[in-house]
């Protein structure tokens, strides 16, 4: 086995360990097992997001829940593991659609009539914000779709986008918990955001909201493409003619049951078992994928050359979520494949350094790959196969090149979503053998 194949196998084993830890069914089941329900009353479940089916399965397994009291809303093609007998809906993601509004209406109907002895168990994972919403009166669906496109396309900070979304919704920003009152609300969250803030995960349907109508209007200042109906609604809210999002929710609690940090820790432990020293450098990686890639590659190369920040064999781990700014032309790929390929030139010719970048949901951009692998052989192998790394990056076509080299990382849909992992492995100067690895 070559050093490249060996290191890739180690990285993929670490990714598998991370995904097992981030299994949302296990996270939900363990929390419910440790917090048994006390007292009478119904427990109804709303699960929404890309991991909704797995989270709902965990609730049915450990929460004493009748599947008939479970509403599941997820992305197309993510219905595996959905509990039999649950009501199951699919909706648009990443772009919301008419089914998203139908799902939002179904949620509000689901919680109508809950009493003070009842509990809404709310299971939220990445994608929930697009998959379900309910619009306030006066905002037509077409205007809502247009506003979403304008907000995302403007490159605004997520806090600004969420301020607008929350104040143009009847679910987001704690408003679902308010609608469910006087019932108790327990929100179990699979975090797909940096910092694990409940107010940001899924736009915080059960979390108090610190933003205001003023904040939402400020976010739209100078922004084109926002329909008049949304601006009129927000102006009415600023004038006191619409209810503010709640700043307190005494009937609600929010608990993170799965996160990127947990996945990183499991990956690090798996790599230690394979003979590497392992350092988690951050769980807050963000920025343009290509620019972040140059920094990640530089740290790995530094470790190979000077044993800083640690001597080989060492694994350096990052977590978070980068972005890709698309140009007029784009091929096949996603942020993780682009980030991996962007290291190809810097790593060229360097033995013993390889990097895996992957999304924990198993889908990187509009592809069936989770991410990609790159090492010191990638540049030459691409050139020999008639590919240009620079050209592929310029056309945002990283996936096609990596597929041609056999270097896409494919997991299939994982049922979880705790952002992305980047694992840089650095071996000693000489290639390892099987006996070297097992001796550590």
Secondary structure as GFF3:
##gff-version 3
##sequence-region A 1 440
A	DSSP	alpha_helix	3	21	.	.	.	ID=ss1
A	DSSP	alpha_helix	24	34	.	.	.	ID=ss2
A	DSSP	beta_strand	43	48	.	.	.	ID=ss3
A	DSSP	alpha_helix	52	62	.	.	.	ID=ss4
A	DSSP	three_ten_helix	67	69	.	.	.	ID=ss5
A	DSSP	beta_strand	70	75	.	.	.	ID=ss6
A	DSSP	beta_strand	87	91	.	.	.	ID=ss7
A	DSSP	alpha_helix	98	111	.	.	.	ID=ss8
A	DSSP	beta_strand	119	124	.	.	.	ID=ss9
A	DSSP	alpha_helix	128	131	.	.	.	ID=ss10
A	DSSP	alpha_helix	141	153	.	.	.	ID=ss11
A	DSSP	alpha_helix	158	167	.	.	.	ID=ss12
A	DSSP	alpha_helix	175	180	.	.	.	ID=ss13
A	DSSP	beta_strand	184	190	.	.	.	ID=ss14
A	DSSP	three_ten_helix	201	203	.	.	.	ID=ss15
A	DSSP	alpha_helix	213	219	.	.	.	ID=ss16
A	DSSP	alpha_helix	228	238	.	.	.	ID=ss17
A	DSSP	beta_strand	252	258	.	.	.	ID=ss18
A	DSSP	alpha_helix	260	273	.	.	.	ID=ss19
A	DSSP	beta_strand	277	285	.	.	.	ID=ss20
A	DSSP	alpha_helix	289	306	.	.	.	ID=ss21
A	DSSP	beta_strand	314	320	.	.	.	ID=ss22
A	DSSP	alpha_helix	335	341	.	.	.	ID=ss23
A	DSSP	alpha_helix	344	347	.	.	.	ID=ss24
A	DSSP	beta_strand	353	359	.	.	.	ID=ss25
A	DSSP	beta_strand	371	375	.	.	.	ID=ss26
A	DSSP	alpha_helix	378	384	.	.	.	ID=ss27
A	DSSP	alpha_helix	389	394	.	.	.	ID=ss28
A	DSSP	alpha_helix	398	405	.	.	.	ID=ss29
A	DSSP	beta_strand	408	409	.	.	.	ID=ss30
A	DSSP	beta_strand	420	426	.	.	.	ID=ss31
A	DSSP	alpha_helix	434	439	.	.	.	ID=ss32
###
